[in-house]
Amino acid sequence: MNDTTSEMEIEELRALARAIRLETLKALTGLGFGHYGGCMSVVETLAVLYGGVMRIDPADPDWPERDDFVLSKGHAGPALYSTLAIKGYFPLAELQTLNQNGTRLPSHPDRLRTRGVDATTGSLGQGVSIAAGMALSHRLAGRRNRVFSILGDGELNEGQCWEAFQFIAHHNLNNLTLFIDYNKQQLDGALDEVIQPFDLAAKFRAFGFEVQTIKGDDIAALLAAVRPARGGEQRPLAIVLDSIKGQGVTYLENLSNSHHLRLTPDVQLEIEKAIAELEAAHV
């Protein structure tokens, strides 16, 4: 913790993370299936960004001076929707329409349908390229807006990501911060067994990024990393989130296949227990 944060602020962000986790679990469980694991592993990052770092105005989602957020791993859309609802972009009750016919909350983010979403994502590898374009656009226009993007570790299998990283470094887009959700699991199994990622931090350093590795649930460290003086960054920042698939829900953390779950009676019972625990902690 540094001089610009207080224990009270950290506790408020932890409470926000619990609320995001709770609302996301409720929305997914109401639907009966979804990307539980990858939603849970980015909750603390979303809480820090929307609760303590980004310039936003829920009453005016298109505010020209706002910071931009791109969820490149679009399958974690339900966690983003919960964050936006809690911050006041739309009513909490709307979360229960997730992925239903006529909803404004499709399974993956759509900026034309959901209030507060800055970029349509879901095709892995493309979101980070959008974020790079946003950052360059702000630079060329002389704006001080910052851009933040969360990528999945399995998403890095896409070559387009590495083209984007090269572009970001070449243009020294120091108004852009990337978070790599290194939860070590992807749809096809363990990351190391599908395509070995090797040393992610070293690879980003080789591309010219400033790099930090932070525990995915360490709110104080995340806040300290992404709250520098605006415009004071020297290079683009990549934060490798040492996270756990299903983070914050013991049952999900212990599963090897929580990327996408369809609720059987046994699984639903465990998720409902987790919801009850979060509701008790949230009171």
ABEGO torsion letter per residue (X at the ends): XBAABBAAAAAAAAAAAAAAAAAAAAAAAAAGBEBAAAAAAAAAAAAAAAAAABBBBAABAABAABBBBBBABAAAAAAAAAAAAAAGABBAAAAAABGBBGBABBABBBAAABBGBABBBGBBGAAAAAAAAAAAAAAAAGBABBBBBBBBAAAAABAAAAAAAAAAAAAGBAABBBBBBBAGBBAAEBAAAABBAEBAAAAAAAAGBBBBBBBAABAAAAAAAABBBBGABABBBBBBBBBBBGBGBAAAAABAAAABBBBBAAAAAAAAAAAAAAAAAAX
